[in-house]
């Protein structure tokens, strides 16, 4: 948690605003990873 998002778990669990910020970043990272995987798969199967 600290390394990936810059906050400790204690702060994450106690601060709703920080938690929302971290979860939004996780969703963004997931979407970017999924897009990258889709792009790679299309290149492989062409």
N, C-alpha and C positions, 0 to 999 in steps of 0.2 A: 504494500500500500504506500509506504513512505517513498520508495524508489520510483514507483510508477506514477504516482499522483502528487507527491510532494507534501502529503499530510499523513499523520499517524492514524491508526485505527481508532484510538480514543477520540481524537478530534472529529474524525469522520462520523463516529456514532453519536456524538453529542451535538454536532452543529448541522442542522437541517440544510442550511444554505450551501455549506461545503459538500454535503452528501449529494445534493441535487447537481451541483457543479461537476462532481466526480462522475456521477452516473451519466450525465449528458456527454461528457468527454468519452466515457466508455462506449456509449452508443455511437458516437462519431467515429471512434477508432474501429469499432466492429464493422460499420458500414464501409469504411475505407478498405479494410482488410477483405471484406466480402467482394468489393468491386475489383480489387487487385487479383483475387483468386479467379473471378469470372473472366477477367481480361486474359490471364495466363491460360486458362482452360480453352478459351476461344483460339488463342494462338497455337496451342498444341494440336487442336482438332481441325485446323484449317488444312 
